[in-house]
């Protein structure tokens, strides 16, 4: 799993520009699924038919990552940017990035930071708004940038990193949500070898970091009875966040009991109580350590999926993550393997009786 995760991490895929990741996910899911197709929006939808094919579960994770797009190019070759998704402005200065041209060719650059020696004291502890920041790819004229196929709207993402660190942890770029994508492939292996009663749709979705709505299209087509979202949740196990949350790396996957984004989006997910009971029981019966989370300030694309069709019984299952939305996030592989185990066992125990109680 780690090899695929590293491959996905090192593949750029800004929201709306997920093509390279789409190709990988289609190829990987095709190895194990009965049918795989890409819808008109770019979602990769794979199907593993169950022994009772009329009942459907949709398990999904988003492929896209947050980043920037080219807003303008100055006469002397610097690139002004717009944010795509919740990029924290305070991490941008001096961050290495990659810029893709219209053919997907990659150019390396850096978000410019005023030289420390020339920075006034009044600016040293101030976050520079992203509209005042720019990317330097080494060009000296606007024409030089345009000749490379880089124009307004071109995608810019963090330069990827993937490293194994101490205690079974991984540090990497866009672990949100390339971990979830890797899990989809692992789940497809499991369900193809030991088919559950329900038909399982494993869906790699687009546009989550932009507007959270890519998954809606897939749900509208599939019409699942149950939806399960795999995504990150911010951990609270660093010195600066311990008062906010008890979630920690290495303590197991997180069953989200509540998430809500109150700044403009005004959406979130409260999971279906009977699904919570089901996953908690399966975890307990199989000695899978889990955590429960309730946080404001984040949400997933499940918040919109749950409202599709006539309403879908839904739950967020998460892996705790440090330093979310920064160039380098940190996760524990033990949480990820436990999450896979939980999903496999819980889905295998969903049947007509289970569904009749939801």
N, C-alpha and C positions, 0 to 999 in steps of 0.2 A: 504493500500500500504506500509506503514511504516514497518509492521510486515514482509512482504515478503522481503523488502529491507534489513532489519536487518539480516534475515536468509541468504540472498545471500552474504552480507558483511562478515558474520562469516563463510562462506564456502570457503576454499582455492581453487584456480583454476589458477595456473600459466599457461602461454602460453604453449600449448602442454600437459598440465596435467589438463584439464578442466572437467574431468569425473564427479566429484561430483556436479558441477554447471550444467552440461548437464542434469543430472538426474532430478534436481529440475526444470529446465526450461521445459523439456519434460512433466513432470507431471503437471505443472501449465498450460502450453499452451494447453494440451490435454483436459482440463476442458471446453474449449470454442471453440476450432477450429474444422473444418470439418475433417482435417487430419493433423497428425504430424509425421514427421520421422526425423531420424538422418542420415546425409549423411556420406560418407566414411571418411571425414576429421573430423567430429564431430559437424558440424553446425546443430542446431536444427531448422527445417523448418516447420512452421505451415501455414495452408491455411484456409482462410475464403472466400468462394465463393461469388462473388457479383451477382447482378441482370443482369449484362452484363459480364459474366465470361471470355470473351476473352481478356479483357483489364486488365493488371496486374500492381500492385504497390508493390514494395518490401520495407518494412520498417525494418531496422536492427540495432542491437546494439551488441557490442562484450561482450562475457562472461569472457574472460581471463583477468588476472591481471599481472602486471610486477613483477619481483622479481629476484631470484638468482637460480643457480644450483650448486650442489657440483662439484668442479673441482678436488680436491685432499683431502686426509685425512692424516694428519701427524701421525707419530708413537705414539705421545702422545695424539691423539684423537681430535685434532682441525681440523676444516673443512675449506679448501680454496674454494673460490667461483668464478663463472663467472656471469656476469650480463645477465638477460633476459629482454630486453626492456630498456627504459630510466630511470634507477634507479639513482637518484642523489647521487653521492658518499659522499657528505658532510653530508647527513642525516643518513648514515649507522652506524657510531660508536655509541655504546650503545643502538641501536635499538633492541627491542625484535622481534624475528622471530619464525616461526614454520617450522620444517623440516618434510617432509613426507617420509615414507619408501615405499617399493615396494607394500605394501598392503594398502596404504593410512593411516596408523597409524601415528599420530602426535606426534612429540617430540619438546619440547620448548627449545629455546636457545637465545643467545644474540650475536650480532656482537661485538666482543671484542674492547674495547677502552683502550688505555694505561692509567693506573692510573694517575690522575691529579698530585698527589704529586711527581710522578717520571718522569713527562714530562718536557723536557728541554724547556726553554723559546722560543727557535728557532722553536719548533714544535707546540706550542699552537695555532697558527693561520694558520696552514697549513692543507689543505685537504689531507687526506691519500688516495692514489689510491686504488681502490677496490681490485686489485690483491695483495695488501699488507695487506688486512683485512681478518679476519677469524671469523668463528662462533664457539662459545663455547656451547656445549650441556651438559657439565658436564662429558663427557667421559674422561678416562685416557689413553686409548690405541686405536690404529686403529682397533684392533680385536673387541673391545667392540662396536664400531660404526657399523662395518660390521655385527656383530651378531644381531643388531637391524634392519637389512634390509636396512640400509642407505649406498648407494654406489655412485660412480661417476654418475652424471646426476640426482640425487634426487632433487626434487623441494623444494625451500625455499621461503617463502613469509612473509610479515610483519605480526606480531601477530595482529589479527583483533580487531578493536574497533568500537563501534557504540553508540553514545550518542546524545540525544536531548539537544540542548543548546538554548540560548536566541533568541527571535524574529523569531520563526518558522524555525530555522536552525538546520541542522544535521552535526555533525562531525563524520567522519568514514573513515575506510580503504577501498580502491578500490571502492570508489563511482564512479570512472572511471573504469568500466562503469556498475556497478551493478545497478545504477539508471536507465540507459537505458534498462537493462534487466527487471527491475520492470515495466517500462513503456510499454514494449512489452506485458506483461501480462494484464496490465490495458487496453491497446488498444484492445486486443483480446476479453475482456469482452464487450467493447463498440460495436465493429463491429459485434460480434455474435448476439447481441440484436437488433441492427439497422444496417442492412446490406447496405453497400454503393453500388453504381452501379459497381464499379471496384472490381475485385478479389484482396484481400489483402493477401500478404505473410508476415508474421512476423517471422523474422529470427534472432536467437541468434547465433552469429558467434564466431569462434575460431581464435587464432593466431594473433590478431590485434597488440598487444604490441610487438610481435616478428618480424613479417615481413609484416603486414597489408594485407595479401593476402588470408586469410581464406574465406572472404566474396566473393571473386572472383568466387569460386567454386559454391556457391549457386546462384549467379547471372547468371552464365553460364547455370545452370540447369533450373532456373525459366524463364529467358529471359523477365524481366519486361520492361514495357514501361517507368516507372518512378522508381527511387530509392531515398529513404529518409533515411539518416543516423542520428541516435540519439547518441550523445556523449557529452563529456565535452568540454568546452572552458575555457581557463584561464581568470579569472576575473582580473580587474585592480584596485580594490577598497580597497587595503591595502596601507599603507603609502609608501611602497617601490616600488609600481608599478603604481601609479597614473599618472605618466608622459607617461607611455607606452600605456594605454588603458582606455577608459571610461566605459568599461563593469563592471557591479556591481551586486551583489547578491540582490534579491528582486525587480529588475527592469524588470523582465520578461525574457522569453527565447530569445535566440540569433539566428538570421538568419545570417549564415556565408556568407559573401560576397566574402571572399578570405582567403584561408589558404595555406601555403607553407612551406615545410621543406627543407631548403637549405643545410643542413649538411650531404651530402652523399646520402640521399634518393632522393633528387631532384624531388619531386612530391608534389602535392597539388590539391585543388579543387577550381575552379571558378564556382559557381552554374549556372544552366540554367536560363537565365534572365526571361523567362516567368513563371518559377516556383517561382522565387523570387516575381514577380508581383502578382501571385496567392496567395501566403502565406501572403504577406503584405496586400492585399485587404481583405482577410478573417479575419486577425487579426484586421484590422481597423473596418470592418463591425460588429465585435462581441466584440469590446472594450477590446481586449486582448493586454495588454502592451507587446511590444517586443523591442529588441535592435538589432542593426546591428554590426557585427564584421568583422575586417580585420586584420589578424595577420600572421607574419612570425615566424617560429619556432615550428609549430605544424601542424599536418594533421591527417586525419582519413582514415579508409579503403575504404571510398567512392572514394578516389583518384584513386584507381585501379578498383573499380566496374564500374565507369563511362565509362571506356574504353572497357568493355566487349561487346560481340556480335557486333552489328553495332553502338555501342555508346548508352548510356542510359541517358536520361534527369535526372539530379541529383541535390540534395540539402542537405546540412548539417544543421540540426536543433539542437541547443546545449543548455545546461544549464550551466550558469557561475559557476565556481568552484575555490575556493581558495586553494593554496598549492598543486597543482597538482603533482602527482607522489611521494608525500611524504607519510609517514605512516598514516597521518591523514589529510584528505581533508575536506572542509566545503562547503555545499550547502544550498540553501534556498528552502524549500518545496513549497513555493508559486510559484517559477519559474517552478518547476517540474509539478505541477498541471496545470499551465497555458500552458506549453508545450503539455501536454496531450490534453487539450481542443483545442489548435490550430491544432494539427494533426488530431483529430477526425473531426473537422468542415471542415478543408481543404480537407481531403480525401473524405468526404461525398459530396463535391461540384465538385469533378472530374468526368467528364462524357465524352461522345463522342465529344461534342463540345470543351470542355477543351483540350482534347487530340489532337484534330485536329489542335489546335493552337500552339502546342508544336513541 
